[in-house]
């Protein structure tokens, strides 16, 4: 799947993606809900976050002040530098949406990579 990017965070529903032969997790297989996504940042850095809903707002500048309490906020995200990729393990039971935004206008490619063994 090739998606154009801009600097606005957008949520993409992962539940419709087919992994193997099914869009739904296989409860009869150990780790049947775990799959891999390959996220490739083509022409801009990609900031991303996995979530159970589509209401998360990414903030790639969010930091905890030195000496501050360790808190995981829904605005924190990971970054994939332009020209590189990252294989991301997702749980289809909880990681239902991929939130992404670019550091600038660009392109990202997202595809199922492999099943987790």
N, C-alpha and C positions, 0 to 999 in steps of 0.2 A: 504494500500500500504506500503510495507516494502522496505526501501531504505538503502543501505550501505552508510556510510559517510566517508569522509576523510577531510583534512584541506583545500581543494580547494572549493571555492564557485561555486555552480552550480544552474542553473535556471531550474525549472520544470513548464511546462505549465498546469495551473489549468483549462483551458477551456474545456478539455476533460473529467474532472471528472463529474460524474452524482450525482446530489443532488436531492433527492426525485425521481421523474420520468423523470427528464430532465437534459441535460447538459447545457441548456440555461436558462437565467433568465426569469421569468414569469412577463411580464409588467402589467398584470391585477391584480396582488396581491400586496397589500401594502408591501413595503420592499421586493418585490419579487427578487431583486438582492442580498439581504443579506443572507448569509449562514454561518454556523460554520464549522471550521476544527478543529479536535483534533490532535495536534502534540505531539507525545510521544517520548521523548529522552530516548532510551533504555540503551545504554552503553557508551555514550559520551555526553557532552553538545552540544546542537544544537543552532547555531546562525542562525537567519532567518530574512527575510525582504520580504514584499509583494510589488509588483511593476506592472506597466502597460506594461513593456517591459522586455526583457531578457538581458539587458546590465549592470545591476547594479552589482557593486563589493562590497561585504561585507567587513567591517573592524571592527571586534569586539573590537579593541583597540582604536578606534577613540573617542576622548573626546574634549570638548571645554575647553580652558584654563580658569582658574578662572578670572572672570571679562570680559571674551570675549563676543562677540555678540552671541545671541541665533540664531543658524542656523540649520535647518534640512537638512543634507546632505544625498544623496543617499547611502552613505557607512555605515551609522549608522544602527544598527540592535538590535533586542531583543535576549535574551538568555534563553533557557530552560535547567535547570540543568539535568544532567543524572539521570535517575530513576524517573522523574516527567513528567507531561504533561501540556499543555496549550490549552484551547479552544480559538480559534482565530476567530473573526467575519471578514468575507471578503465581499467585494462588487464585484460581478462578472462583473460589468461594468468597474471597474478600476483595481482591484487586479487580474491581469491575470496570473502572474507568482509568484511562491514561490521560493525565492533564499535561499538556505541553505548551511551550511558547519558545520563540526564537530570540536570540540576542539581537537579531535584525531580520529583515526579510530573507527567506531562504527555503530550503527543502529538507524534509526528513523522510526516511524510508523506514517503515515498520513492517516486520514480517515474523510469523512463527518461525522459530529457529530449530528447536528440537524438544523432545520430551525429556523431562528430568527422570533419571533412572534410579 
